[in-house]
Amino acid sequence: MNVEKSRISRPTKTKFLGFGFYFDSNQKKFQLRPHPKSIQKFQRKLRQLTKRSWSISLDMRIVKLRRVIYGWVNYFKIANMKRVLGIIDAKLRSRLRVIIWKQWKKSKKRIKSLVQLGIPLEEAKGLTFCRKGYRFIGLSKVVQRALSNKRLRQRGIPFAQDYYLKVRTVI
């Protein structure tokens, strides 16, 4: 037995194989969820895979993201984590929009791409010549409309919450 890991404590303070516990007042029993440290580790891995400075193609990035997301969700599929995965997905989509924006590089390409995606020319020019940083532009409504969730799904970008709802196992 490991003295540091073994202890007697309340279920809410316990971490076991990456899982934590919480009390569900509706069902009057303790339920599983990923432990906050496990969630932080997962988010750190996703941030590492979606660094703007990492110059790999979007296709390779999608393959690597799919491996990490599907593996993590498959491991924790018995836990309740729909809300957490929704938050993680929103951050991931924002980071991917920034990556796509940065890959367009030149102003001419950005304007052309936004217009092709259905954004009016003046709005596309306004965003392209905006002096704000990548993060601001990735969160802007114009880029979110142009690179909508539907378009990102069509591109093959994995959504953790969708996959979780597909493979969820209820105990």
Secondary structure, 3 states (H helix, E strand, C coil): CCCCCCCCCCHHHCCECCEEEEEECCCCEEEEEECHHHHHHHHHHHHHHCCCCCCCCHHHHHHHHHHHHHHHHHHCCCCCCHHHHHHHHHHHHHHHHHHHHHHHCCHHHHHHHHHHCCCCHHHHHHHHCCCCCHHHHHCCHHHHHHCCHHHHHHHCCCCHHHHHHHHCCCC
